[in-house]
Amino acid sequence: MKPRSPSPSSDAATGAASFKLSPPPGVPKEVQASFLLWLTAVAAGVLETLIRIIDALLIGSASGSGGEADLIGAISGVLIRVIVYTLVVYIITRMRLGKRWARLTLAVLLGVIGTLSLVIDPISWLADGNSLSEVFTEADLLFFVIAPIRTVHLAAVIAALVLMFLPAANTYFRTSRSARRRTLA
C-alpha cells in the first residue's frame, strides 16, 4: 500500500518545509509578512549579540582585563541566547502554520517583554535626567553600530505584532483551528 502524502495545511507540514521562507499554501500575506519580520527581529538580535561579543573580546584583550571568568560568562550568555533564538524561530514557524498558541506566545514574550527589554535602557537613561542631546556627545562607536540594529529590531517586532492581528490573520488562525478540529473528528 502506498503511503499517503500529507496535505500542506496538516500538522505533517511541521518538518523542514515549515522553515522555508516561501509560505505554505493558504497562508495570508499578512501572516507571511509577520513571519519574515519576526525572523528579521531574530537576525537583528543575533547580529547585535555578535557585535557585542566582538567588542567585548577586543576591548577585553586590549585592556588586559577579563580573564577566564569573563570568558566563561560570555560563553554561557551566548549558549543561552542560541537556545532562546532557536526556540523563538521554532515558535515563529508554528505561528505561520496557524498555531494560536504560537501567536499568543510571540505577542506576550516578544511583543511585550521583548520590546520592554529593547527600550528599558534608553528610557531608564532618560529618566535619570539625561537629555537626548547627550546621546550623541556621550556615544561611542559601539552605540553608532548598535543603534541602527536596535531600531530595525524594534520596528520589525512592532510591525510583526500588528500584522499578526490584522483581520486576515485573525481569520486564518480561527480557520486553522477549525480545520484541525474537523480532522480530529
C-alpha positions as a Python dict, from the first residue, in 0.01 Angstrom:
ca = {
    (1, 'M'): (0, 0, 0),
    (2, 'K'): (137, 340, -99),
    (3, 'P'): (181, 585, 195),
    (4, 'R'): (-48, 883, 184),
    (5, 'S'): (131, 1216, 138),
    (6, 'P'): (35, 1481, 394),
    (7, 'S'): (-157, 1788, 289),
    (8, 'P'): (28, 2119, 319),
    (9, 'S'): (-215, 2250, 580),
    (10, 'S'): (-192, 1947, 807),
    (11, 'D'): (32, 1912, 1108),
    (12, 'A'): (263, 1700, 891),
    (13, 'A'): (380, 2025, 733),
    (14, 'T'): (570, 2090, 1052),
    (15, 'G'): (903, 1949, 937),
    (16, 'A'): (1171, 2115, 729),
    (17, 'A'): (906, 2267, 500),
    (18, 'S'): (789, 2495, 781),
    (19, 'F'): (1133, 2659, 790),
    (20, 'K'): (1128, 2761, 422),
    (21, 'L'): (1090, 3133, 356),
    (22, 'S'): (821, 3084, 92),
    (23, 'P'): (478, 3048, 251),
    (24, 'P'): (289, 2722, 265),
    (25, 'P'): (-38, 2723, 68),
    (26, 'G'): (-318, 2916, 233),
    (27, 'V'): (-103, 3145, 449),
    (28, 'P'): (-227, 3504, 417),
    (29, 'K'): (25, 3766, 309),
    (30, 'E'): (-14, 3939, 649),
    (31, 'V'): (93, 3624, 834),
    (32, 'Q'): (378, 3562, 589),
    (33, 'A'): (497, 3923, 630),
    (34, 'S'): (477, 3884, 1008),
    (35, 'F'): (679, 3562, 982),
    (36, 'L'): (952, 3739, 782),
    (37, 'L'): (955, 4035, 1020),
    (38, 'W'): (989, 3808, 1324),
    (39, 'L'): (1285, 3641, 1150),
    (40, 'T'): (1428, 3988, 1083),
    (41, 'A'): (1398, 4071, 1453),
    (42, 'V'): (1578, 3748, 1545),
    (43, 'A'): (1851, 3822, 1290),
    (44, 'A'): (1894, 4170, 1436),
    (45, 'G'): (1924, 4017, 1784),
    (46, 'V'): (2183, 3769, 1661),
    (47, 'L'): (2378, 4045, 1486),
    (48, 'E'): (2374, 4264, 1797),
    (49, 'T'): (2495, 3971, 2006),
    (50, 'L'): (2782, 3902, 1766),
    (51, 'I'): (2886, 4267, 1764),
    (52, 'R'): (2878, 4285, 2143),
    (53, 'I'): (3087, 3966, 2168),
    (54, 'I'): (3343, 4101, 1924),
    (55, 'D'): (3351, 4432, 2110),
    (56, 'A'): (3394, 4257, 2447),
    (57, 'L'): (3673, 4038, 2310),
    (58, 'L'): (3855, 4332, 2151),
    (59, 'I'): (3809, 4566, 2448),
    (60, 'G'): (3883, 4288, 2699),
    (61, 'S'): (4203, 4183, 2523),
    (62, 'A'): (4311, 4544, 2463),
    (63, 'S'): (4265, 4644, 2828),
    (64, 'G'): (4420, 4327, 2964),
    (65, 'S'): (4124, 4281, 3197),
    (66, 'G'): (3880, 3998, 3187),
    (67, 'G'): (4024, 3656, 3213),
    (68, 'E'): (3876, 3313, 3241),
    (69, 'A'): (3569, 3419, 3441),
    (70, 'D'): (3471, 3676, 3177),
    (71, 'L'): (3520, 3420, 2901),
    (72, 'I'): (3304, 3161, 3079),
    (73, 'G'): (3036, 3425, 3139),
    (74, 'A'): (3041, 3525, 2773),
    (75, 'I'): (3019, 3164, 2654),
    (76, 'S'): (2728, 3084, 2885),
    (77, 'G'): (2549, 3402, 2772),
    (78, 'V'): (2595, 3302, 2409),
    (79, 'L'): (2469, 2948, 2476),
    (80, 'I'): (2157, 3085, 2645),
    (81, 'R'): (2094, 3319, 2351),
    (82, 'V'): (2140, 3035, 2100),
    (83, 'I'): (1880, 2830, 2286),
    (84, 'V'): (1640, 3126, 2309),
    (85, 'Y'): (1682, 3222, 1941),
    (86, 'T'): (1633, 2861, 1833),
    (87, 'L'): (1316, 2834, 2040),
    (88, 'V'): (1187, 3166, 1905),
    (89, 'V'): (1244, 3057, 1543),
    (90, 'Y'): (1052, 2737, 1617),
    (91, 'I'): (762, 2938, 1763),
    (92, 'I'): (767, 3172, 1462),
    (93, 'T'): (732, 2874, 1226),
    (94, 'R'): (439, 2743, 1431),
    (95, 'M'): (271, 3084, 1412),
    (96, 'R'): (295, 3077, 1034),
    (97, 'L'): (127, 2736, 1036),
    (98, 'G'): (-172, 2888, 1215),
    (99, 'K'): (-100, 2777, 1571),
    (100, 'R'): (-283, 3015, 1802),
    (101, 'W'): (-60, 2932, 2100),
    (102, 'A'): (241, 3044, 1896),
    (103, 'R'): (78, 3375, 1803),
    (104, 'L'): (-8, 3440, 2168),
    (105, 'T'): (341, 3341, 2282),
    (106, 'L'): (502, 3575, 2031),
    (107, 'A'): (268, 3858, 2129),
    (108, 'V'): (340, 3824, 2501),
    (109, 'L'): (703, 3717, 2511),
    (110, 'L'): (844, 3912, 2218),
    (111, 'G'): (580, 4176, 2160),
    (112, 'V'): (556, 4290, 2522),
    (113, 'I'): (852, 4156, 2722),
    (114, 'G'): (1097, 4165, 2430),
    (115, 'T'): (1001, 4521, 2339),
    (116, 'L'): (1043, 4629, 2701),
    (117, 'S'): (1390, 4474, 2707),
    (118, 'L'): (1483, 4680, 2399),
    (119, 'V'): (1357, 5013, 2532),
    (120, 'I'): (1415, 4987, 2908),
    (121, 'D'): (1780, 5104, 2896),
    (122, 'P'): (1712, 5419, 2691),
    (123, 'I'): (1405, 5501, 2900),
    (124, 'S'): (1599, 5449, 3225),
    (125, 'W'): (1883, 5663, 3092),
    (126, 'L'): (1642, 5946, 3012),
    (127, 'A'): (1464, 5902, 3348),
    (128, 'D'): (1799, 5951, 3522),
    (129, 'G'): (1794, 6311, 3397),
    (130, 'N'): (1996, 6275, 3080),
    (131, 'S'): (1888, 6463, 2770),
    (132, 'L'): (1858, 6349, 2410),
    (133, 'S'): (2138, 6588, 2310),
    (134, 'E'): (2373, 6394, 2540),
    (135, 'V'): (2315, 6078, 2337),
    (136, 'F'): (2544, 6197, 2062),
    (137, 'T'): (2801, 6370, 2282),
    (138, 'E'): (2849, 6062, 2501),
    (139, 'A'): (2810, 5799, 2228),
    (140, 'D'): (3094, 5572, 2129),
    (141, 'L'): (3145, 5365, 1815),
    (142, 'L'): (2955, 5071, 1964),
    (143, 'F'): (2647, 5293, 2008),
    (144, 'F'): (2656, 5404, 1643),
    (145, 'V'): (2682, 5041, 1530),
    (146, 'I'): (2417, 4900, 1768),
    (147, 'A'): (2157, 5181, 1749),
    (148, 'P'): (2051, 5116, 1386),
    (149, 'I'): (2035, 4742, 1453),
    (150, 'R'): (1817, 4801, 1760),
    (151, 'T'): (1595, 5033, 1556),
    (152, 'V'): (1545, 4766, 1288),
    (153, 'H'): (1485, 4507, 1561),
    (154, 'L'): (1222, 4720, 1735),
    (155, 'A'): (1048, 4820, 1410),
    (156, 'A'): (1036, 4456, 1297),
    (157, 'V'): (883, 4342, 1627),
    (158, 'I'): (616, 4613, 1625),
    (159, 'A'): (525, 4557, 1260),
    (160, 'A'): (519, 4176, 1301),
    (161, 'L'): (298, 4210, 1605),
    (162, 'V'): (49, 4434, 1425),
    (163, 'L'): (39, 4209, 1117),
    (164, 'M'): (-37, 3901, 1330),
    (165, 'F'): (-362, 4059, 1446),
    (166, 'L'): (-500, 4209, 1127),
    (167, 'P'): (-841, 4075, 1015),
    (168, 'A'): (-698, 3834, 752),
    (169, 'A'): (-460, 3691, 1011),
    (170, 'N'): (-739, 3655, 1268),
    (171, 'T'): (-948, 3465, 1012),
    (172, 'Y'): (-651, 3241, 929),
    (173, 'F'): (-590, 3148, 1293),
    (174, 'R'): (-962, 3079, 1350),
    (175, 'T'): (-983, 2873, 1029),
    (176, 'S'): (-667, 2676, 1111),
    (177, 'R'): (-813, 2578, 1447),
    (178, 'S'): (-1145, 2479, 1290),
    (179, 'A'): (-967, 2270, 1025),
    (180, 'R'): (-772, 2084, 1294),
    (181, 'R'): (-1094, 2013, 1485),
    (182, 'R'): (-1260, 1874, 1170),
    (183, 'T'): (-961, 1648, 1102),
    (184, 'L'): (-974, 1508, 1454),
    (185, 'A'): (-1346, 1436, 1435),
}
